[in-house]
Amino acid sequence: MSVLSKVDSTTNLAKNNELQLLVFRISNHKDSAYYAINVFKTREVVESKNHFLTQIPSAHKLLEGTIILRGLQIPILNLPEWLGTTLTREEIKKSNILICDFNGIIIGLRIMSAYRVIKKNWNEMHAPDSYRLKDDGVVMNDTRLEDGSLCLILDYEKLLADVVPQAMVDVTQSPMNLTELDIPTKLLKGTVLIAEDSKTAQRHLSHIFKNANINMKMFDNGKKLVDYVLEMQDPSVIPAIITDIEMPEMSGFTVIKLLRHEQRTKKIPIIVNSSMTGSNNKREAEILGANGFIDKTKSHNVIPLIIEAMNTQEVLKLKESIKAK
């Protein structure tokens, strides 16, 4: 599709704390808002009229059915309905389907039209407090288009949790995966710091750490976490940091880069917890100095991954000590 034909690589964008967004609309009504999604979560846009929709008995009301595309059976979610807009039959015929990849789960979102791809710096992404009045809010943050129009970024993880809950993490699997692990004292007595802007993902991580009786502190974006860490008198007491990639003000890649640049924080274990699970993202996280990468459908394994990273750090510290002697 033309609007997705020119997309910069993830690596180049990450180095500049930037992202690219596919801007779209869910209605042709003159008052219809602009919405956006990270282009690296999208695959293509197809015309609805060219694809036969097979309905699924007893499915969630927002799960319209499935289509077959390139040999895959893809569930179609009614995004306009989720946002309180009901399309007419004529509008549905003229609509498009945005094919997306969330944690390796391929789904289609019904939209009216794709507008264009825009490049933004993460510090141009804002999360007004008004969007966070309720935990069930669907808007995470916003930005502005060139003409000043407001463009809203949705909590797509909440949409998946509402309609396709089996695509999300099973928080009940933790702490069962800790029964045979030796949990470091530093982790048991310390506080893990987490940067995550999705309310849905925040709840999942909170449940996981509560089930494991491990303390954690949540930040709505990477900048708040970095500011908090750099203001600490002794950041070395932090057992580990977990960061998402996509966040307003400061991306997870920039979080890693800044903390690895500081002498006081360069050895704190950092785990990336993201729905952007492409190989480029994993490679970039590793290059920048992350100790691990886990996709959000497997977040129940984040604590074992932290323990592994902490143990590795201790081994490296011991080797450095022996080498210094």
C-alpha positions as CSV (number, residue, x, y, z in Angstrom):
1,M,0.0,0.0,0.0
2,S,1.3,3.5,-0.9
3,V,1.2,5.1,2.5
4,L,3.3,2.2,4.0
5,S,5.8,2.0,1.1
6,K,8.4,4.4,2.6
7,V,9.2,3.4,6.1
8,D,12.6,4.1,7.8
9,S,14.3,1.2,9.6
10,T,13.6,0.7,13.3
11,T,17.3,1.1,14.1
12,N,17.6,4.6,12.5
13,L,14.5,5.8,14.2
14,A,15.5,4.5,17.6
15,K,18.8,6.3,17.5
16,N,17.0,9.6,17.3
17,N,14.2,8.8,19.8
18,E,11.7,8.8,16.9
19,L,8.9,6.7,15.6
20,Q,6.7,6.5,12.5
21,L,2.9,6.4,12.7
22,L,0.3,5.3,10.3
23,V,-2.5,7.9,10.6
24,F,-6.0,6.7,9.7
25,R,-9.7,7.5,10.2
26,I,-12.6,5.3,11.2
27,S,-15.3,7.3,9.5
28,N,-15.7,9.7,6.6
29,H,-17.7,12.1,8.8
30,K,-16.2,15.5,8.8
31,D,-15.9,15.5,12.6
32,S,-14.2,12.1,12.6
33,A,-10.9,12.1,14.6
34,Y,-7.5,11.0,13.4
35,Y,-6.0,8.0,15.0
36,A,-2.5,6.4,14.7
37,I,-0.6,3.2,15.2
38,N,3.1,2.5,15.0
39,V,3.9,1.4,11.5
40,F,6.0,-1.5,12.8
41,K,2.9,-3.0,14.2
42,T,1.2,-3.0,10.7
43,R,1.6,-5.2,7.7
44,E,-0.8,-3.8,5.0
45,V,-4.1,-2.2,4.3
46,V,-6.6,-4.1,2.2
47,E,-10.0,-3.2,0.8
48,S,-12.9,-4.7,2.8
49,K,-15.0,-5.4,-0.4
50,N,-12.3,-7.7,-1.8
51,H,-12.4,-10.2,1.2
52,F,-15.2,-12.5,2.2
53,L,-15.9,-12.3,6.0
54,T,-16.8,-15.5,7.7
55,Q,-18.7,-15.0,11.0
56,I,-17.8,-16.9,14.2
57,P,-20.8,-18.2,16.3
58,S,-20.9,-16.9,19.9
59,A,-17.9,-14.7,19.3
60,H,-17.3,-11.3,21.1
61,K,-19.6,-8.7,19.6
62,L,-16.5,-6.7,18.3
63,L,-15.1,-9.8,16.6
64,E,-16.8,-9.5,13.2
65,G,-15.4,-12.8,11.8
66,T,-12.4,-13.9,9.9
67,I,-10.9,-13.4,6.4
68,I,-8.4,-15.5,4.5
69,L,-5.4,-13.4,3.4
70,R,-2.2,-14.9,2.0
71,G,-3.1,-18.3,3.5
72,L,-3.8,-16.9,7.0
73,Q,-7.1,-16.9,8.7
74,I,-7.2,-13.4,10.3
75,P,-9.8,-12.2,12.9
76,I,-11.3,-8.9,12.1
77,L,-12.0,-6.5,15.0
78,N,-14.6,-3.7,14.7
79,L,-12.4,-0.7,15.8
80,P,-15.1,1.9,15.0
81,E,-17.6,0.1,17.3
82,W,-15.0,-0.1,20.0
83,L,-14.7,3.7,19.8
84,G,-18.4,4.2,19.8
85,T,-19.0,4.7,16.1
86,T,-21.4,2.5,14.2
87,L,-20.8,2.3,10.4
88,T,-23.6,1.9,8.0
89,R,-23.7,-1.0,5.5
90,E,-22.6,1.3,2.8
91,E,-19.7,2.6,4.9
92,I,-18.7,-1.0,5.7
93,K,-18.5,-1.7,1.9
94,K,-16.2,1.3,1.4
95,S,-14.1,0.6,4.5
96,N,-10.6,-0.9,4.7
97,I,-8.9,-3.5,6.9
98,L,-5.6,-2.7,8.6
99,I,-3.6,-5.9,9.1
100,C,-1.6,-5.7,12.2
101,D,0.9,-7.8,14.1
102,F,0.8,-7.7,17.9
103,N,3.2,-10.0,19.7
104,G,3.1,-12.3,16.6
105,I,-0.7,-12.3,16.7
106,I,-2.1,-11.2,13.3
107,I,-5.4,-9.4,13.4
108,G,-7.3,-7.0,11.2
109,L,-8.8,-3.7,12.4
110,R,-11.7,-2.2,10.4
111,I,-10.9,1.4,9.5
112,M,-12.4,3.7,6.9
113,S,-9.2,5.0,5.3
114,A,-5.4,5.2,5.8
115,Y,-4.3,8.9,5.7
116,R,-0.5,8.9,5.6
117,V,2.7,7.9,7.5
118,I,4.2,10.6,9.7
119,K,7.5,10.7,11.6
120,K,7.5,12.0,15.2
121,N,10.0,12.4,18.0
122,W,8.8,10.6,21.2
123,N,8.9,14.0,23.0
124,E,6.1,15.1,20.7
125,M,3.9,12.4,22.0
126,H,1.8,13.5,25.0
127,A,-0.3,11.7,27.6
128,P,-2.8,14.3,29.0
129,D,-4.1,13.4,32.4
130,S,-7.7,13.6,31.1
131,Y,-7.1,10.4,29.2
132,R,-6.1,8.6,32.5
133,L,-9.1,9.5,34.6
134,K,-10.3,5.9,34.3
135,D,-8.3,2.7,34.0
136,D,-10.7,1.6,31.2
137,G,-9.8,4.6,29.0
138,V,-8.9,3.7,25.4
139,V,-6.7,6.6,24.5
140,M,-3.0,6.5,25.7
141,N,-1.6,9.6,24.2
142,D,-1.8,12.1,21.4
143,T,0.2,14.2,19.0
144,R,-0.4,16.9,16.4
145,L,-0.5,16.7,12.6
146,E,1.1,19.4,10.5
147,D,-2.2,21.4,10.3
148,G,-2.6,21.3,14.0
149,S,-5.2,18.5,14.0
150,L,-5.2,16.2,17.1
151,C,-4.2,12.6,16.4
152,L,-5.0,10.0,19.0
153,I,-2.9,6.9,19.8
154,L,-5.0,4.1,21.2
155,D,-4.3,1.4,23.8
156,Y,-4.4,-1.5,21.3
157,E,-3.4,-3.9,24.1
158,K,-6.6,-3.0,25.8
159,L,-8.6,-3.8,22.6
160,L,-6.9,-7.2,22.4
161,A,-7.6,-7.8,26.1
162,D,-11.2,-6.9,25.6
163,V,-11.8,-9.0,22.5
164,V,-9.1,-11.6,22.2
165,P,-8.0,-12.2,25.8
166,Q,-6.2,-15.4,24.8
167,A,-3.7,-13.3,22.9
168,M,-2.6,-11.6,26.2
169,V,-0.3,-12.8,29.0
170,D,-1.7,-15.3,31.5
171,V,-0.7,-13.7,34.8
172,T,-1.6,-16.8,36.8
173,Q,1.5,-18.6,35.5
174,S,3.6,-16.5,37.8
175,P,4.8,-17.3,40.5
176,M,4.6,-21.0,39.5
177,N,7.6,-20.5,37.3
178,L,9.6,-19.3,40.3
179,T,9.3,-22.5,42.4
180,E,12.6,-24.0,41.4
181,L,14.6,-20.7,41.1
182,D,16.9,-19.2,43.7
183,I,15.6,-15.6,44.0
184,P,18.5,-13.1,44.8
185,T,18.2,-11.3,48.1
186,K,18.7,-8.0,46.2
187,L,15.5,-8.7,44.2
188,L,13.5,-9.9,47.2
189,K,14.4,-6.8,49.2
190,G,14.6,-4.3,46.4
191,T,12.2,-2.5,44.1
192,V,12.1,-3.2,40.3
193,L,11.4,-0.1,38.3
194,I,9.0,-0.3,35.3
195,A,8.4,2.1,32.4
196,E,5.1,1.3,30.7
197,D,2.3,3.6,29.4
198,S,-0.4,1.0,28.6
199,K,-2.8,0.7,31.5
200,T,-3.6,-2.9,30.4
201,A,0.1,-3.9,30.5
202,Q,0.6,-2.0,33.8
203,R,-2.2,-4.1,35.4
204,H,-0.6,-7.3,34.0
205,L,2.8,-6.5,35.4
206,S,1.4,-5.4,38.7
207,H,-0.4,-8.7,39.1
208,I,2.8,-10.7,38.2
209,F,5.0,-8.9,40.8
210,K,2.3,-9.0,43.4
211,N,1.9,-12.8,42.9
212,A,5.6,-13.2,43.3
213,N,5.8,-10.9,46.4
214,I,8.4,-8.7,44.7
215,N,8.2,-4.9,45.0
216,M,7.9,-2.8,41.9
217,K,7.4,0.9,41.0
218,M,5.5,1.9,37.9
219,F,6.2,4.9,35.6
220,D,3.9,6.1,32.8
221,N,6.8,6.8,30.5
222,G,10.6,6.4,30.1
223,K,11.5,10.0,30.9
224,K,9.8,9.7,34.4
225,L,11.8,6.6,35.1
226,V,15.1,8.0,33.9
227,D,14.6,11.2,35.9
228,Y,13.8,9.2,39.0
229,V,16.8,6.9,38.6
230,L,19.3,9.8,38.0
231,E,18.0,11.6,41.1
232,M,18.7,8.7,43.3
233,Q,21.7,8.9,45.6
234,D,22.6,5.3,45.0
235,P,21.0,3.7,41.8
236,S,23.0,0.6,42.3
237,V,20.3,-0.6,44.8
238,I,17.9,-1.1,41.9
239,P,17.7,-4.9,41.2
240,A,16.4,-4.4,37.7
241,I,14.5,-2.1,35.2
242,I,11.8,-3.1,32.8
243,T,10.9,-0.9,29.9
244,D,8.5,-0.9,27.0
245,I,9.7,0.5,23.7
246,E,6.7,2.6,22.7
247,M,6.2,5.4,25.2
248,P,5.5,9.1,25.0
249,E,8.3,11.6,25.8
250,M,11.0,9.0,25.7
251,S,11.2,5.6,24.0
252,G,12.5,2.5,25.7
253,F,15.5,2.5,23.4
254,T,16.5,6.0,24.7
255,V,16.0,4.8,28.3
256,I,18.5,2.0,27.7
257,K,21.0,4.4,25.9
258,L,20.9,7.0,28.7
259,L,21.2,4.6,31.5
260,R,24.1,2.7,29.9
261,H,25.8,6.0,29.3
262,E,25.8,6.9,33.0
263,Q,28.6,5.3,35.1
264,R,26.3,4.9,38.1
265,T,23.6,3.0,36.2
266,K,25.5,1.2,33.4
267,K,25.3,-2.2,35.1
268,I,21.7,-2.2,36.2
269,P,20.0,-5.2,34.5
270,I,17.5,-3.9,31.9
271,I,14.7,-6.0,30.4
272,V,12.7,-4.9,27.4
273,N,9.0,-5.9,27.6
274,S,7.3,-5.0,24.3
275,S,4.7,-6.0,21.8
276,M,7.1,-4.9,19.0
277,T,8.8,-8.3,18.8
278,G,10.5,-8.0,15.4
279,S,14.1,-9.1,15.0
280,N,15.3,-5.5,14.4
281,N,13.9,-4.4,17.7
282,K,15.5,-7.3,19.6
283,R,18.8,-6.6,17.9
284,E,18.7,-2.9,18.6
285,A,17.9,-3.5,22.3
286,E,20.8,-5.9,22.6
287,I,23.2,-3.4,20.8
288,L,22.2,-0.6,23.2
289,G,22.9,-2.9,26.2
290,A,19.6,-4.5,27.2
291,N,20.0,-7.7,29.2
292,G,16.9,-9.4,27.8
293,F,13.8,-9.0,25.6
294,I,10.4,-10.5,26.2
295,D,7.2,-10.0,24.3
296,K,4.1,-9.0,26.3
297,T,2.3,-12.3,25.8
298,K,5.0,-13.9,27.8
299,S,5.4,-11.3,30.5
300,H,4.8,-14.0,33.2
301,N,8.4,-15.0,32.5
302,V,9.8,-11.6,33.1
303,I,10.9,-12.3,36.7
304,P,12.9,-15.5,35.7
305,L,14.5,-13.4,33.0
306,I,15.5,-10.7,35.6
307,I,17.0,-13.4,37.8
308,E,19.0,-14.7,34.9
309,A,20.3,-11.2,34.1
310,M,21.2,-10.5,37.7
311,N,23.1,-13.8,38.0
312,T,25.0,-13.0,34.7
313,Q,25.9,-9.6,36.1
314,E,27.2,-11.2,39.3
315,V,29.4,-13.6,37.3
316,L,30.8,-10.8,35.2
317,K,31.5,-8.8,38.4
318,L,33.3,-11.7,39.9
319,K,35.4,-12.2,36.7
320,E,36.3,-8.4,36.7
321,S,37.3,-8.7,40.4
322,I,39.6,-11.6,39.7
323,K,41.1,-10.0,36.7
324,A,41.8,-6.8,38.7
325,K,43.8,-8.8,41.2
